[in-house]
Amino acid sequence: MENHYQTLGVENFASFDEIKIAYKKLAKKLHPDVNDGDKFFEKKFQEIQIAYDNLSDSLRKELHDKILKNSFQITDSNLKAPAKEEPKYANSNPMMKRPPTHFYEKGRLVKRRRM
């Protein structure tokens, strides 16, 4: 199930005012007319439009919240400790691994600079 709150970038079970503000910001940023009709932005704009439509209608928002709460309860009850990952090589030292070349900073993918 798609979490419409995540699509709009707000906390789960956010108020209508928070949803509306987030939608307006994203709509200005991702609108296809602003981005020269790029298909990627067209798709993203449709996703936020669907999320806003579902969360702005009180009945659909209530249904979405119930489903979301149930999914949290199901995952919480089924959580187990993750299995420890074995090293790929017998002699691999975790301290000798190279750092990732990209990382997320403030919600954006950033390329790591060399030192």
C-alpha positions in Angstrom: 0.0 0.0 0.0 1.3 3.4 -0.9 1.6 5.8 2.0 0.2 9.1 0.8 1.8 11.0 3.7 5.2 10.0 2.6 4.4 11.0 -1.0 3.6 14.5 0.3 6.6 14.5 2.7 4.6 15.0 5.9 4.3 13.1 9.1 1.9 10.2 9.2 -1.6 11.3 10.3 -0.8 15.0 9.6 -3.5 17.6 9.8 -5.3 18.9 6.7 -3.4 22.3 7.0 0.0 20.5 6.9 -1.1 18.4 4.0 -2.3 21.4 2.1 0.9 23.4 2.6 3.0 20.4 1.6 0.9 19.8 -1.5 1.2 23.4 -2.7 5.0 23.5 -2.2 5.4 20.2 -4.2 2.9 21.3 -6.9 4.9 24.5 -7.5 8.1 22.5 -7.6 7.0 19.5 -9.7 4.4 20.9 -12.0 5.2 19.8 -15.6 4.7 23.3 -17.1 7.5 24.6 -14.8 9.7 21.6 -15.8 9.3 21.8 -19.6 6.8 18.9 -19.7 9.4 16.4 -18.5 7.8 12.9 -18.1 9.4 12.3 -14.8 7.9 15.5 -13.3 4.6 14.7 -14.9 4.5 11.3 -13.2 5.6 12.8 -9.8 3.0 15.5 -10.1 0.3 12.9 -10.7 1.4 11.0 -7.6 1.2 14.0 -5.4 -2.2 14.9 -6.9 -3.6 11.5 -6.1 -2.1 11.6 -2.6 -3.7 15.1 -2.0 -7.0 14.0 -3.4 -7.1 11.0 -1.0 -6.0 12.9 2.0 -8.1 16.0 1.4 -11.4 14.0 1.4 -12.2 13.2 5.1 -13.8 9.8 4.4 -10.9 8.6 2.2 -8.3 10.0 4.7 -10.1 8.2 7.6 -9.9 4.9 5.5 -6.3 5.5 4.6 -5.4 6.1 8.3 -7.2 2.9 9.4 -5.3 0.9 6.8 -2.0 2.6 7.8 -2.6 1.9 11.5 -3.3 -1.8 10.8 -0.2 -2.1 8.7 1.9 -0.7 11.5 0.3 -3.2 14.0 1.0 -6.1 11.6 4.6 -5.2 11.0 5.2 -4.4 14.7 4.0 -7.8 15.8 6.0 -9.6 13.1 9.3 -7.9 13.6 12.3 -10.1 14.4 15.9 -9.2 14.8 17.5 -9.1 11.4 19.9 -11.9 10.5 23.5 -10.9 10.8 25.0 -10.5 7.4 28.0 -12.6 6.7 31.0 -11.1 5.0 31.4 -11.8 1.3 35.0 -12.9 1.7 36.5 -14.9 4.5 39.3 -12.4 5.1 37.2 -9.2 4.6 37.8 -6.6 7.2 34.8 -4.2 7.7 37.2 -1.3 8.4 38.9 -1.7 5.0 35.6 -1.3 3.0 35.4 1.8 0.8 32.8 4.4 1.8 29.8 4.8 -0.4 30.2 7.3 -3.3 26.7 8.8 -2.8 24.6 9.5 0.3 21.3 11.3 1.2 21.5 14.7 2.7 18.3 16.7 3.4 16.3 14.4 1.2 18.6 14.7 -1.9 21.1 12.3 -3.3 24.6 13.9 -3.0 27.9 12.7 -4.4 30.6 12.3 -1.7 33.6 14.6 -2.2 37.1 13.3 -2.0 39.2 14.3 0.9 
